[in-house]
Amino acid sequence: MLTIRKATLADLGAITEIYNDAILKTVASFDTEPKTDAEQKSWFDHHGPRYPILVAEEDNLLVGWASLSLWSDRCAYSDTAEASLYVREEHQGRGIGRKLAEAIIEAGGKAGLHTLIARIAAGNDASIHLSESVGYRHIGVMKEVGQKFGKLLDVHLMQYIYE
């Protein structure tokens, strides 16, 4: 049975493992080098009630995670957060991403946010479809803003507005 819950520091190793796998194999993250434990601890410490991290656990295995992060340090953006979501490769395509996406949207609403932003690399059609299916709208494309695996990549901007 799948359980979605707030992340704890004890989850950070599995979160990092999932994220580092995505860094090395996919364009889901524009990081190009795996994160260290110290880097991830700092990332974790910048989250809390306003910017939660949620994890999906199945049979005592952490199979995915989602987070909301500060979009900008400028005060005018205080009610906007960036959403991130990663699912362990061998668990993708089973609805875990959808449940995490719905849960992180709900958490953002409870935190009083107004807008969520997702940045999705071109070619990641599954993530674009997932975002649309939970209420994000496509608001634009930033052309050739990232380079990974020797290719210049476009990034789709998706937005969820709480109404």
C-alpha positions, -999 to 999 in steps of 0.1 A, spaced: 0 0 0 12 35 -9 16 60 19 23 97 13 37 116 43 58 145 53 95 138 48 119 134 78 156 138 80 158 100 80 143 100 45 171 122 31 193 93 20 166 78 -2 155 112 -15 191 119 -25 194 85 -41 163 91 -63 174 126 -71 210 116 -80 197 88 -103 176 114 -121 206 138 -124 227 111 -140 201 95 -163 175 122 -172 168 158 -181 142 160 -152 169 180 -133 194 204 -148 219 195 -121 247 177 -138 267 163 -108 253 141 -81 245 159 -48 265 152 -17 249 144 17 259 179 29 243 197 -1 211 177 4 210 185 41 213 222 33 184 218 8 163 199 33 169 226 59 155 252 36 121 235 37 94 235 63 57 243 67 56 268 39 78 247 16 71 211 24 88 179 12 66 149 9 76 113 3 58 83 -11 65 50 6 55 15 -4 64 -17 14 89 2 36 107 16 5 107 53 -4 96 53 -40 92 90 -47 92 125 -33 78 160 -41 87 194 -27 78 230 -29 107 254 -29 111 292 -27 106 306 -62 124 338 -56 138 357 -26 120 389 -38 91 397 -15 66 401 -43 69 364 -50 62 353 -14 31 334 -24 47 315 -53 67 282 -50 84 259 -74 72 223 -74 95 194 -79 86 157 -82 107 125 -87 97 89 -87 121 60 -85 127 47 -121 114 12 -116 82 26 -99 72 50 -127 40 46 -146 21 33 -116 2 64 -105 27 74 -77 36 107 -94 0 116 -97 -6 110 -60 25 130 -50 14 158 -74 -20 160 -58 -6 158 -23 20 186 -29 -7 208 -44 -29 202 -14 1 210 9 8 242 -9 -29 253 -5 -27 246 32 5 267 34 -13 296 19 4 297 -14 -13 312 -44 8 299 -73 30 269 -81 55 268 -109 69 237 -126 98 238 -150 98 207 -173 124 200 -200 112 195 -235 108 158 -243 96 149 -208 61 144 -221 50 122 -192 57 150 -167 40 176 -189 9 153 -192 10 146 -154 11 183 -146 -18 191 -170 -38 163 -155 -36 177 -120 -45 213 -131 -13 230 -142 -16 252 -173 12 256 -199 23 292 -198 53 293 -220 86 278 -232 120 291 -225 141 282 -256 175 266 -253 180 276 -216 197 245 -204 224 222 -217 226 186 -206 240 154 -223 255 176 -250 221 191 -261 206 225 -257 171 221 -241 139 241 -240 120 243 -207 82 243 -205 68 265 -178 37 252 -161 16 270 -136 -10 260 -110 -31 288 -95 -52 281 -64 -87 295 -68 
